[in-house]
Amino acid sequence: MRIPAHSVCTAIRDDIVAGVHERGSRLTEELLARRYGVSRVPVREALRTLEAEGFVVSRRHAGACVAEPTEQEAADLLEMRLLLEPLGAARAAQRRTEAHLKVLRGLVRLGQERARQGHSEDLRALDGWFHETLAQAAGSAALTATLTQLRHRIAWMYTVDAPASPPDTWAEHGAIVDAVARGDSERARALTALHTERATAAHRLRFGSGAQRAEPVRNSQHPVNTPSLRN
């Protein structure tokens, strides 16, 4: 049975983010097909998608390689998120459904509980699910896709310091959801802008001058049907 290209794309992207495929390294279709247990066709399609997303570049005489973004390109991504996350929250206040609110409130309750209990290992995933759901609540497929792509690329280029006070972070999430639930788009925008600005200060570049480079997990065996990393 042919495995969907989207699953292969997710697996390769997640391995790039994790450092399994290092910056500048070649991505050979044959080796990737063998690694993920698929034919070369979905690998080729996945590489095209990842090139459009900025994770892969095509080089003469080398073929597909993992991209090597500059420090300025990395900084631009954070600036874009500072602009788009508040927009998404404002749109969510206008377009959210009751189903979106139920999920957002559930995530806030769970996040606040885990933060009080000191379960920091759960909070990163919960934070990612929260922001992903908030983006979906904006009711714009294009905006949701852009924000998701930004989160993937930022996770690849930056490490993130743990928040000094996780309960405060989840209190901010709760305030954003309250504004969204009331349909107060301006307050949702303002609260999200402040939240995103604070979160941006915790990002540390993985490469470049003075960067704190994270050690890649070189022996990861990523199944092709595993959900993408949330950041």
N, C-alpha and C positions, 0 to 999 in steps of 0.2 A: 504494500500500500504506500502510495506516495505521501510523504510528510509535507504539510503545508509550508510554503516558504516563510510565512509569518513566524512559525515556531523556530525555524532555523535562524531567522533574523534575530529573534529575541535571545536565543542561546549565544550567538556570536557577539551581539551587543553586550550582554551581561558579562561575557568573558573579557571583552575589551575593557569594560568598566572595572572589573576585578583585577586587571593587570595580567591575565593569562596570555593575551596577545598584546605585546608591548608596543608602545609608541614607535612608529617607523618600521615595524616588522612586516614582512611579506605575509599575505593571506592567500595561500595557494588553494585553488578550488579542490584539487585532488586530496590534499591533506585535510582540509576542512570537512569534505564529504566523508572521509574515513573517520574523523574524530566524532562527528555527530551522527554517524550511521545512516547517511542519506546519499542520494545520487548528487551529481554535480549541478543538476538543473536548479533545485531550490537554493543551493549555495550561491549560484550565479545571481539569481534573483535577489537573494538576501544582501549580497554585496552591493548591488545597485541601490537598494533601499538605504543601506548604511552609508553609502557615498552621498546620497541626497541629504541625509541627516547630519553629515559632517564627521562621522566616525572613521570613514575610509576615504582614501584618495587613490586615483589611478596614476601610475608613473610609467613613463616610457622605459621600456626594457626591463621593468620590474613587475608590472601589473598592479594588482590591488595591494595596498599597504595600509596599515593603521595610520591614521592622520597624526600629525604633530602640531597641534595648535599652539599659537604664540601666547604669551602672557596677556597681550592686549585682547586677543580673541576670547580668552577665558574671562577677563574682566568685563568684556561686552556682554557675555551671557548673564552675569550677575545683574548688570544694569538693565538688561531686557526683562529679567524676572521682576526687578523692582517696579517696572512699569506695568507688566502684564498681570501679576498676581492680584494687585488691587482692582484692576479692571475686571478680572474674573469674579472677584467677590461682589463687586457692584452689580454685575450682570446676574449673579446668583440670587441676589436680593430681589431681583425683578422676575426671575424665571424659574426659581427652584420649585420642585414638587414636594409633596408631603413625604414621598419616599426618600428624597434626598435629605430632608430635614431629619427623618427618623435615623438614617445612617449617620449623619453628622453628629447628632446628639448622642447616639450610642458610642461613637468613637471618642467624643469628649468625655463622657462618663468613664469609659474604660481607661483613657489616657490619664485622667485625674486620679483614678484609683491606683493605677500602676505607678504614677509619679509619687503619690503619698507613700506607697509601699517600698519605693526605691528600686523598682524593677526596671532599671535603665535599659536592659537588653531588649525589652519590648517596645520602648518608646520610639525608636527610630522608624520601625515599620509602621507603627500607629500614626506617626506624624505624616509619613508618606501617603498612607491611605486617606488621612484627613484631607490633605491638600489635593489629592487626586479626585476625591468625591466633590470637594468644593469647586474644582475646575469643571467637573461634569455637570454640576448644578447650574453653571453659567448658560447652558443651553446652546452652546456654539461648538460644533465639532472641530472647527478650525482652531479656535482658541484652546480647547482642551488638548488637541494634538500638539500644538505649539508648546504649551506648558509642560506636557509630558516629555517632549523631546528636550526641553531645557533642563528638566530635572535629571534626565539620563546623562546629558553632557556635563552638567555641573558636578554630578556624582563622580564622573570619570576624572575631571580635572581638579577637584578639590577634596580634601578631607575636612570634616566638620567637627569642631570642638563640641563636647557635650554642653548643654545649657547649664549655667550656674545654678539656676533654680527651675527644675522641670515643672513643679506645680505652677509657677508663674507663667511658663510657656503655655500650659494647658488652660490656664485661666484666660489667656489671650485668645486661644482657640474658642473657648466658650463664649467670650464676648463677641467674636466675629459671627458665630452661629446665631446668637441672639439678634444681632443686627440683620442678618440674612432672613431670619424667621419673621421679623417685623416688617420686612420689605424696605428697610432704610438703607438704600444703596450708597448714600454719601458716607454714612457712618461705617458701613461694611468696608468701603474703599479706604477710609482713613485708618481704621484699625488694622486692616491687612497691610497697608503701606508701612505702618510703624512696626508691625510684627516682622515683616519681610526684611526691613532695614536692620533690625536687631539680629535676625538670623544671619544676614549677610556678613556681619562683623565676625562671626565664628568660623568663616571659611578660610582654609589655608591651602594655597596652591601646591599641587603635588610635584610640579616641575618648575624649572627656571631658577633665577637668582634667588638664593636664600630660601628655596622651597623645602618643605619637609616631605620628602618622597616616601610614600607608603610602600611597603614591601608587597610585591605582587604574589598572588596565590597561583603558582605556576602549574600545579598538578591538579587543578580543578577538573572534574568530569561533569560537565553541565548537561543534564538531559534536555532534549529539545522541547519537551512539552511542559517545562517548568515555567510558572508565571514570571514575568520580568521583575527585576529589582525595583523596589519603590524607594524614592529618595526624598 
